[in-house]
Amino acid sequence: MDATAAAGKVTREHLQRDAYLYIRQSTLKQVINNTESTTRQYALRNRAIALGWDHSQIIVIDTDQGQSGASTEGRDGFQRLVAEVGMGHAGIVLGLEVSRLARNNTDWHRLLEICALTGTLILDEDGLYDPGNFNDRLLLGLKGTMSEAELHLLKARLRGGSLSKARRGELVQPLPVGLIYDHADRVVLDPDAQVQQAIRHLLTTFAATGSAYAVVKAFADASLKFPRRIRTGPNKGELTWGILQHHRVLQILHNPRYAGAFFYGRRRERRGPGGKTTSHVLPREEWTVLITDAHPGYLSWAEFEANQARLAELAAARGSDRKASPPREGAALLQGVVSCGKCGRRMTVRYRHQKPLYLCQFEGIRNAVPVCQTMVGDQIDAAVGELLLATLTPLSLEVALRVSDELAARAEEADRLRAAGVERARYRADLARRRYLAVDPANRLVADTLEADWNEALRELAEATEEYERAKNTAIGPLSPETRAKISALAADFPRLWNDPATPMRERKRMIRLLVTDATLTKSDHIAIGVVLRGGQSHQLTLPRPLTAWELRQTDPAVIAALDELLDEYTDAQSAAILNERGLPSGMGQPFTRGMIIHLRNAYQLRSHRQRLLDQGLLTVSELARRLGVHFQTIKHWRRDGIITGVLANDKGEYVFHLPGPGFVRPTIGRPRRSVQDPQHSATTR
């Protein structure tokens, strides 16, 4: 574009605003090596001055050096440029080419739209453009499309080369700890014997325990360290040792590299609306490349597949039914293997008063309906345990010998790891000593630093040696023939081992998982247990239905019969005292009280002592008073004075009475009446 046409697009309004020069290179390597490109970009200031802008009006934005133009994420300079253009502060935007501003059509066209709205010009090495002009905007849009297509082609070429190498298994990738590349870029085991021992010990422990958490616990209990290779920073590539964590165990168990397999395309990355990149693991059938036995490994592919299957089975959160959840420390022996005999779903475990309960509550939670089945698990666990004891006793000796050999091998492996750590610390201390002795003593700056390194190495050697000796003294050594004979004799008594209180419930559950495929529970008037063993054998067990809570608290019928007899002669409180004297307990196992007797009378519809007396024809105070034609208080006075006899009817002090016979003589009430003619009475009256 000639200078006249360019000058015609620049107006006084444009010159009153600032000129923004945007400078960017995609990588730091380009910034350092491609200095000519940077010089050309800064030289665009002269173009702005030639168009009429003052030197003080030119604002350079170069904070995005080393950032890719594929997205606005992390490009603070570009975001600032868009903001300045949107606020109308920019009269012109300068860039060496369109790709410097954006290699993404979305970002590029958004910038063009804002420039058109605010009347901002765009200048590159080829010319000056007005986004508000249709032809200029069409040309700028075409340049943006070509820039994005160029980026796509570059990525496609790079990816094509990587895919070609990956399909041959020759693509160099970051390797996990324990594997390295040799001088010919072949994958080999790390020559460090301690690293190899640590990884093999991890895999062996998982094979024995079947749990990643158990592996972490085993390393922590033995005070063992695990290697880690630093990936970034100034110490990149160095090997460090630290505490083994749970996520590290899972990373190693899920990594096919440890099985000698080469893989590519296991993860897929996607860019979200905010520019943030997320990745997720694809199913194995969707991986781009998977080559088994491509290089040496720490376990075979069959062992790796078995580990993956075990991890999938033990994933407690996998699926809504949570089948084959890992064994826990609770008392429920069949946790994770028990199914409902009515609906077929997996039953869950709850605990009440330290007793396990097996519940089928899937539909209850999902549809707010009553649970399918609920039953107490202690009797069920005991029955299944007795079945296993009767079935597996002949095999217990072989199992015990295998366990003994496995424990001995694990202890020996842990000891080798600690010894390797001491040897490594001793080598570092010797190397530091030789470096210190080789330096000129007059060069105190270097000598002091090397002396400090030597002291630090000696301290690490002392700590490693102390830890090794302490673990060696506390560890159980190899079993002597006499000890093995005793253990074998003890292991032969499988019921004794099973019922030993020192055996953790978690270990009992692990044995159950090895022996039992499924246990199905059905409750009716009894409990039916269907047990399927690993060998395909099935057993049916039947248990009486456990008593409910009210049945457990129900008073013995013999006690109710005794109470019924006592109520003929005694009140509630008297009956309670007599029952306690006889040593008869209540349904709760507590002494009887008057309130308990009243509750039992009402529950079993027993007549009270008062009602029984009334049924025999005795009269209440009011009834007797009406019969005799006196006030009821008079009847009470007669009873207290012994004129008539009453029978105690209840604990309130109420009495009932027999009707007096014909010979009953009523006592005189008040003073006897005298005749009016009585002279003595008359004299006294006067």
DOVEX-400908 format. One line per 3 residues: number of its first residue (from 1); their letters; for each residue x, y, z of C-alpha. Coordinates in steps of 0.02 Angstrom, whole numbers, plus 50000, padded with zeros to 5 digits. Layout:
NUM> A> X:Y:Z | ...
END
This chain:
1> MDA> 50000:50000:50000 | 50072:50170:49949 | 50102:50308:50075
4> TAA> 49963:50419:50003 | 49828:50288:50028 | 49893:50250:50202
7> AGK> 49895:50434:50249 | 49716:50451:50187 | 49656:50326:50316
10> VTR> 49741:50415:50461 | 49634:50559:50524 | 49659:50692:50657
13> EHL> 49550:50589:50774 | 49667:50441:50756 | 49819:50549:50791
16> QRD> 49740:50616:50950 | 49740:50440:51022 | 49890:50329:51064
19> AYL> 49975:50201:50952 | 49994:50026:51029 | 50135:49914:50970
22> YIR> 50108:49730:51016 | 50264:49620:51021 | 50262:49431:51049
25> QST> 50363:49274:51015 | 50288:49101:51045 | 50425:49025:51153
28> LKQ> 50568:49083:51262 | 50687:48993:51147 | 50629:49103:51004
31> VIN> 50648:49257:51112 | 50829:49211:51150 | 50881:49146:50979
34> NTE> 50771:49239:50853 | 50827:49413:50899 | 50805:49478:50721
37> STT> 50617:49451:50730 | 50612:49551:50892 | 50710:49692:50811
40> RQY> 50590:49699:50664 | 50441:49711:50781 | 50515:49855:50880
43> ALR> 50557:49942:50715 | 50371:49966:50681 | 50379:50119:50794
46> NRA> 50460:50210:50649 | 50307:50169:50542 | 50194:50248:50672
49> IAL> 50302:50403:50681 | 50300:50416:50491 | 50108:50414:50495
52> GWD> 50104:50562:50614 | 50109:50494:50790 | 50230:50570:50913
55> HSQ> 50361:50461:50993 | 50282:50488:51165 | 50114:50423:51101
58> IIV> 50183:50251:51054 | 50149:50123:51191 | 50242:49957:51177
61> IDT> 50160:49800:51249 | 50290:49661:51258 | 50237:49568:51415
64> DQG> 50178:49415:51315 | 50351:49361:51261 | 50364:49172:51264
67> QSG> 50174:49148:51259 | 50080:49056:51122 | 49950:49152:51022
70> AST> 49832:49003:51011 | 49730:49070:51158 | 49711:49225:51266
73> EGR> 49746:49122:51422 | 49903:49188:51507 | 49921:49333:51384
76> DGF> 49897:49481:51497 | 49970:49598:51366 | 49843:49550:51234
79> QRL> 49700:49567:51358 | 49764:49740:51404 | 49771:49787:51218
82> VAE> 49590:49733:51191 | 49536:49833:51343 | 49625:49991:51283
85> VGM> 49548:49973:51110 | 49376:49946:51184 | 49390:50104:51289
88> GHA> 49437:50207:51136 | 49614:50246:51192 | 49699:50170:51039
91> GIV> 49705:50256:50871 | 49808:50118:50789 | 49868:49942:50833
94> LGL> 50036:49888:50761 | 50098:49710:50741 | 50227:49630:50629
97> EVS> 50095:49510:50562 | 49924:49447:50608 | 49993:49292:50694
100> RLA> 50078:49404:50824 | 49909:49467:50883 | 49812:49303:50881
103> RNN> 49819:49132:50801 | 49642:49097:50851 | 49499:49157:50739
106> TDW> 49386:49189:50887 | 49509:49307:50970 | 49559:49387:50805
109> HRL> 49382:49427:50746 | 49334:49490:50919 | 49479:49614:50907
112> LEI> 49424:49665:50730 | 49246:49695:50791 | 49303:49806:50933
115> CAL> 49423:49902:50819 | 49280:49932:50696 | 49166:49998:50834
118> TGT> 49298:50117:50904 | 49373:50169:50736 | 49545:50095:50774
121> LIL> 49666:50059:50630 | 49775:49903:50614 | 49949:49905:50537
124> DED> 50062:49759:50496 | 50217:49740:50389 | 50112:49735:50230
127> GLY> 50004:49887:50253 | 49874:49990:50349 | 49695:49930:50369
130> DPG> 49532:50004:50429 | 49421:49866:50507 | 49271:49976:50476
133> NFN> 49301:49961:50288 | 49226:49804:50210 | 49371:49766:50094
136> DRL> 49502:49792:50230 | 49403:49687:50352 | 49384:49549:50224
139> LLG> 49571:49548:50196 | 49608:49549:50383 | 49486:49404:50409
142> LKG> 49573:49305:50273 | 49742:49337:50353 | 49675:49277:50521
145> TMS> 49608:49118:50442 | 49774:49085:50358 | 49865:49115:50522
148> EAE> 49758:48988:50613 | 49777:48865:50469 | 49965:48888:50476
151> LHL> 49965:48844:50661 | 49859:48691:50625 | 49979:48632:50490
154> LKA> 50129:48656:50604 | 50045:48555:50741 | 49991:48421:50617
157> RLR> 50170:48401:50554 | 50238:48388:50730 | 50101:48268:50783
160> GGS> 50126:48164:50627 | 50309:48141:50667 | 50269:48097:50847
163> LSK> 50135:47972:50794 | 50254:47890:50672 | 50383:47864:50809
166> ARR> 50250:47812:50934 | 50181:47675:50821 | 50357:47603:50815
169> GEL> 50377:47624:51003 | 50525:47741:50978 | 50451:47905:51040
172> VQP> 50552:47975:51184 | 50437:48015:51330 | 50464:48059:51512
175> LPV> 50489:47897:51606 | 50430:47859:51783 | 50555:47830:51921
178> GLI> 50642:47662:51904 | 50658:47674:51715 | 50786:47774:51615
181> YDH> 50851:47792:51437 | 51023:47724:51396 | 51145:47804:51273
184> ADR> 51047:47728:51126 | 50879:47797:51188 | 50822:47625:51241
187> VVL> 50718:47604:51399 | 50809:47505:51533 | 50790:47480:51719
190> DPD> 50872:47609:51830 | 51046:47542:51873 | 51023:47604:52051
193> AQV> 50991:47443:52149 | 50903:47534:52291 | 50777:47610:52169
196> QQA> 50741:47440:52094 | 50720:47361:52265 | 50599:47497:52321
199> IRH> 50487:47476:52168 | 50490:47286:52177 | 50449:47294:52363
202> LLT> 50299:47406:52325 | 50232:47287:52192 | 50262:47135:52302
205> TFA> 50174:47215:52450 | 50023:47258:52344 | 50016:47080:52278
208> ATG> 50015:47018:52458 | 49893:47144:52533 | 49784:47190:52384
211> SAY> 49766:47370:52443 | 49859:47530:52399 | 49827:47597:52574
214> AVV> 49903:47439:52648 | 50060:47470:52543 | 50076:47647:52613
217> KAF> 50051:47580:52789 | 50181:47443:52765 | 50312:47570:52706
220> ADA> 50269:47686:52850 | 50278:47549:52981 | 50448:47494:52916
223> SLK> 50510:47675:52899 | 50552:47646:52716 | 50579:47788:52592
226> FPR> 50527:47790:52410 | 50619:47875:52264 | 50554:48020:52161
229> RIR> 50636:48105:52013 | 50621:48294:52003 | 50540:48347:51838
232> TGP> 50560:48536:51838 | 50667:48672:51912 | 50855:48691:51932
235> NKG> 50870:48515:52006 | 50780:48432:51861 | 50827:48250:51841
238> ELT> 50893:48226:52018 | 50833:48080:52125 | 50759:48117:52295
241> WGI> 50691:48002:52430 | 50538:48036:52534 | 50383:47964:52617
244> LQH> 50276:47854:52506 | 50103:47928:52479 | 49941:47847:52424
247> HRV> 49927:47936:52256 | 50105:47883:52212 | 50059:47701:52240
250> LQI> 49909:47718:52125 | 50014:47804:51992 | 50139:47662:51991
253> LHN> 50006:47526:51991 | 49911:47607:51845 | 50066:47645:51740
256> PRY> 50092:47514:51601 | 50274:47565:51587 | 50316:47461:51741
259> AGA> 50249:47310:51646 | 50367:47344:51500 | 50230:47417:51388
262> FFY> 50242:47571:51277 | 50084:47675:51263 | 50034:47838:51181
265> GRR> 49871:47934:51181 | 49808:47877:51350 | 49746:48053:51392
268> RER> 49642:48173:51291 | 49656:48360:51318 | 49516:48483:51287
271> RGP> 49511:48670:51299 | 49365:48739:51397 | 49266:48900:51368
274> GGK> 49384:48998:51480 | 49538:48936:51390 | 49582:48813:51528
277> TTS> 49646:48646:51467 | 49579:48489:51550 | 49629:48309:51521
280> HVL> 49547:48142:51559 | 49602:47962:51543 | 49529:47866:51396
283> PRE> 49477:47684:51400 | 49615:47568:51345 | 49530:47524:51180
286> EWT> 49538:47708:51131 | 49725:47729:51159 | 49822:47774:51003
289> VLI> 49965:47652:51033 | 49991:47509:51155 | 50140:47393:51131
292> TDA> 50166:47261:51265 | 50338:47190:51305 | 50419:47340:51222
295> HPG> 50557:47357:51353 | 50610:47281:51519 | 50489:47303:51664
298> YLS> 50462:47261:51845 | 50315:47143:51818 | 50235:47047:51677
301> WAE> 50085:47107:51577 | 49977:46971:51655 | 50023:47033:51829
304> FEA> 49985:47212:51776 | 49813:47159:51713 | 49780:47066:51876
307> NQA> 49826:47223:51974 | 49707:47328:51869 | 49566:47203:51897
310> RLA> 49598:47203:52084 | 49601:47393:52094 | 49437:47400:51998
313> ELA> 49357:47275:52115 | 49415:47367:52270 | 49358:47538:52212
316> AAR> 49228:47574:52345 | 49150:47717:52247 | 49136:47622:52082
319> GSD> 48953:47597:52032 | 48793:47626:52128 | 48794:47451:52202
322> RKA> 48972:47463:52271 | 49006:47280:52239 | 49164:47200:52306
325> SPP> 49209:47350:52413 | 49376:47332:52504 | 49377:47245:52673
328> REG> 49361:47362:52821 | 49400:47347:53005 | 49219:47328:53064
331> AAL> 49144:47171:53139 | 49034:47127:52987 | 49121:46973:52918
334> LQG> 49022:46967:52754 | 49042:47151:52713 | 49054:47172:52525
337> VVS> 49002:46993:52478 | 48824:46981:52546 | 48673:46999:52430
340> CGK> 48486:47014:52458 | 48389:46854:52424 | 48232:46952:52377
343> CGR> 48292:47083:52252 | 48469:47022:52216 | 48555:47187:52256
346> RMT> 48709:47208:52362 | 48672:47233:52546 | 48758:47368:52647
349> VRY> 48820:47364:52826 | 48769:47467:52976 | 48814:47448:53159
352> RHQ> 48699:47460:53309 | 48760:47432:53486 | 48923:47360:53416
355> KPL> 48825:47229:53318 | 48827:47223:53127 | 48666:47242:53029
358> YLC> 48646:47190:52847 | 48524:47303:52753 | 48454:47305:52578
361> QFE> 48412:47490:52563 | 48443:47532:52380 | 48259:47554:52337
364> GIR> 48227:47635:52504 | 48352:47772:52468 | 48305:47789:52286
367> NAV> 48115:47789:52299 | 48083:47828:52483 | 48004:47658:52518
370> PVC> 48036:47541:52666 | 48198:47444:52659 | 48189:47273:52578
373> QTM> 48271:47173:52718 | 48361:47204:52881 | 48440:47072:52990
376> VGD> 48566:47061:53131 | 48731:46992:53067 | 48821:46915:53217
379> QID> 48733:46746:53205 | 48750:46745:53016 | 48937:46781:53026
382> AAV> 48960:46644:53155 | 48869:46517:53046 | 48973:46559:52892
385> GEL> 49132:46552:52995 | 49088:46379:53060 | 49054:46323:52881
388> LLA> 49227:46382:52827 | 49308:46298:52976 | 49225:46133:52933
391> TLT> 49268:46150:52748 | 49446:46217:52749 | 49531:46132:52896
394> PLS> 49628:46007:52786 | 49703:46151:52686 | 49754:46260:52832
397> LEV> 49930:46189:52848 | 49976:46231:52668 | 49903:46405:52686
400> ALR> 50003:46436:52845 | 50167:46383:52763 | 50137:46499:52616
403> VSD> 50098:46644:52732 | 50254:46609:52834 | 50364:46607:52679
406> ELA> 50284:46766:52614 | 50314:46859:52779 | 50495:46803:52782
409> ARA> 50523:46862:52603 | 50444:47031:52639 | 50552:47055:52794
412> EEA> 50709:47010:52696 | 50661:47131:52556 | 50636:47273:52681
415> DRL> 50805:47237:52758 | 50889:47244:52587 | 50809:47414:52555
418> RAA> 50875:47484:52718 | 51049:47413:52685 | 51050:47493:52512
421> GVE> 51006:47661:52591 | 51154:47645:52710 | 51269:47600:52565
424> RAR> 51210:47751:52466 | 51239:47867:52614 | 51413:47792:52641
427> YRA> 51458:47823:52459 | 51402:48004:52470 | 51503:48030:52629
430> DLA> 51659:47954:52549 | 51636:48060:52392 | 51618:48218:52497
433> RRR> 51776:48171:52594 | 51877:48146:52434 | 51816:48312:52364
436> YLA> 51865:48401:52525 | 52039:48322:52530 | 52070:48365:52346
439> VDP> 52043:48552:52368 | 52182:48675:52405 | 52173:48714:52593
442> ANR> 52219:48895:52556 | 52059:48918:52457 | 51950:48936:52611
445> LVA> 51791:48985:52517 | 51787:48820:52424 | 51858:48720:52570
448> DTL> 51724:48783:52691 | 51584:48737:52571 | 51654:48562:52540
451> EAD> 51681:48538:52726 | 51498:48581:52759 | 51446:48457:52624
454> WNE> 51555:48324:52704 | 51478:48355:52875 | 51303:48346:52802
457> ALR> 51345:48181:52715 | 51415:48110:52877 | 51256:48161:52970
460> ELA> 51148:48074:52839 | 51259:47919:52852 | 51240:47916:53041
463> EAT> 51051:47934:53029 | 51036:47797:52897 | 51148:47680:52998
466> EEY> 51051:47713:53158 | 50885:47682:53070 | 50951:47521:52995
469> ERA> 51015:47455:53161 | 50856:47501:53253 | 50747:47415:53123
472> KNT> 50863:47264:53121 | 50853:47245:53310 | 50663:47262:53317
475> AIG> 50625:47157:53163 | 50584:46973:53177 | 50724:46871:53102
478> PLS> 50711:46714:52997 | 50612:46575:53078 | 50710:46433:53152
481> PET> 50658:46253:53111 | 50588:46236:53287 | 50486:46396:53269
484> RAK> 50423:46343:53097 | 50369:46177:53170 | 50272:46265:53309
487> ISA> 50191:46385:53186 | 50145:46242:53071 | 50068:46148:53216
490> LAA> 49972:46303:53267 | 49918:46338:53088 | 49853:46162:53072
493> DFP> 49727:46207:53206 | 49631:46322:53091 | 49485:46349:53212
496> RLW> 49607:46412:53342 | 49679:46539:53220 | 49508:46592:53160
499> NDP> 49442:46619:53335 | 49601:46699:53400 | 49555:46874:53465
502> ATP> 49723:46938:53401 | 49672:46903:53220 | 49610:47070:53147
505> MRE> 49438:47072:53068 | 49514:47146:52911 | 49619:46989:52888
508> RKR> 49469:46876:52919 | 49375:46971:52784 | 49520:46951:52664
511> MIR> 49513:46764:52693 | 49326:46769:52662 | 49356:46858:52495
514> LLV> 49477:46722:52443 | 49356:46583:52486 | 49178:46648:52463
517> TDA> 49107:46713:52300 | 48937:46766:52365 | 48823:46750:52516
520> TLT> 48635:46773:52490 | 48520:46812:52637 | 48331:46787:52642
523> KSD> 48226:46820:52797 | 48054:46746:52827 | 48003:46648:52983
526> HIA> 48186:46593:52978 | 48347:46656:52895 | 48410:46562:52741
529> IGV> 48594:46585:52696 | 48660:46531:52526 | 48851:46523:52521
532> VLR> 48945:46498:52356 | 49130:46455:52371 | 49265:46495:52245
535> GGQ> 49270:46316:52184 | 49087:46323:52136 | 49022:46229:52287
538> SHQ> 48861:46296:52362 | 48797:46273:52539 | 48628:46312:52615
541> LTL> 48617:46362:52798 | 48460:46393:52899 | 48453:46495:53059
544> PRP> 48308:46537:53173 | 48244:46713:53154 | 48321:46824:53288
547> LTA> 48201:46892:53416 | 48144:47069:53393 | 48175:47203:53522
550> WEL> 48006:47185:53605 | 48024:46996:53605 | 48193:47010:53690
553> RQT> 48113:47120:53824 | 47959:47011:53847 | 47929:46945:54023
556> DPA> 47937:46758:54048 | 47764:46676:54039 | 47802:46585:54202
559> VIA> 47823:46753:54288 | 47656:46812:54217 | 47572:46655:54285
562> ALD> 47648:46683:54457 | 47590:46863:54453 | 47414:46809:54409
565> ELL> 47409:46697:54564 | 47482:46832:54678 | 47353:46960:54626
568> DEY> 47218:46852:54706 | 47290:46890:54878 | 47406:47040:54860
571> TDA> 47412:47216:54790 | 47529:47273:54651 | 47669:47330:54766
574> QSA> 47654:47174:54874 | 47659:47064:54720 | 47816:47155:54656
577> AIL> 47904:47128:54822 | 47860:46942:54825 | 47921:46917:54646
580> NER> 48086:47002:54689 | 48103:46891:54843 | 48080:46737:54733
583> GLP> 48218:46800:54616 | 48106:46814:54463 | 48171:46951:54345
586> SGM> 48074:47065:54230 | 48094:47063:54041 | 48227:47199:54056
589> GQP> 48318:47098:54190 | 48278:47228:54324 | 48185:47211:54491
592> FTR> 47997:47230:54484 | 47912:47390:54538 | 47731:47436:54565
595> GMI> 47731:47527:54396 | 47796:47371:54307 | 47657:47266:54384
598> IHL> 47526:47391:54326 | 47603:47388:54149 | 47601:47198:54146
601> RNA> 47420:47192:54207 | 47367:47308:54067 | 47472:47217:53935
604> YQL> 47409:47043:53981 | 47233:47101:54034 | 47250:47036:54212
607> RSH> 47121:47091:54340 | 47185:47194:54484 | 47177:47134:54663
610> RQR> 47034:47257:54699 | 46934:47196:54549 | 46955:47017:54604
613> LLD> 46890:47058:54778 | 46741:47150:54705 | 46706:47002:54593
616> QGL> 46698:46895:54751 | 46555:47002:54818 | 46646:47122:54931
619> LTV> 46580:47299:54942 | 46665:47466:54928 | 46649:47598:55064
622> SEL> 46513:47690:54971 | 46415:47532:54932 | 46419:47473:55114
625> ARR> 46368:47645:55177 | 46214:47642:55066 | 46169:47468:55124
628> LGV> 46181:47518:55308 | 46107:47691:55283 | 46255:47784:55357
631> HFQ> 46385:47906:55294 | 46540:47830:55211 | 46650:47916:55340
634> TIK> 46558:47818:55473 | 46612:47657:55387 | 46793:47714:55394
637> HWR> 46776:47756:55579 | 46700:47586:55615 | 46846:47501:55525
640> RDG> 46975:47601:55622 | 46884:47563:55786 | 46878:47377:55744
643> IIT> 46689:47369:55736 | 46697:47300:55559 | 46841:47217:55464
646> GVL> 46900:47270:55290 | 47016:47194:55161 | 47155:47302:55083
649> AND> 47110:47321:54898 | 47258:47421:54826 | 47414:47519:54869
652> KGE> 47315:47680:54894 | 47247:47618:55061 | 47071:47581:54998
655> YVF> 46975:47440:55081 | 46828:47331:55031 | 46708:47248:55152
658> HLP> 46597:47099:55175 | 46413:47140:55210 | 46381:47120:55399
661> GPG> 46268:46977:55449 | 46100:46986:55541 | 46185:46986:55710
664> FVR> 46274:47148:55677 | 46237:47275:55814 | 46255:47453:55764
667> PTI> 46347:47560:55887 | 46257:47713:55964 | 46300:47872:55876
670> GRP> 46313:48025:55992 | 46234:48039:56171 | 46082:47929:56215
673> RRS> 45914:48020:56219 | 45826:48049:56390 | 45640:48069:56429
676> VQD> 45567:48244:56464 | 45485:48185:56628 | 45652:48139:56701
679> PQH> 45666:48254:56853 | 45853:48252:56857 | 45855:48300:56673
682> SAT> 45729:48437:56703 | 45825:48508:56849 | 45983:48507:56752
685> TR> 45899:48591:56606 | 45831:48725:56714
END
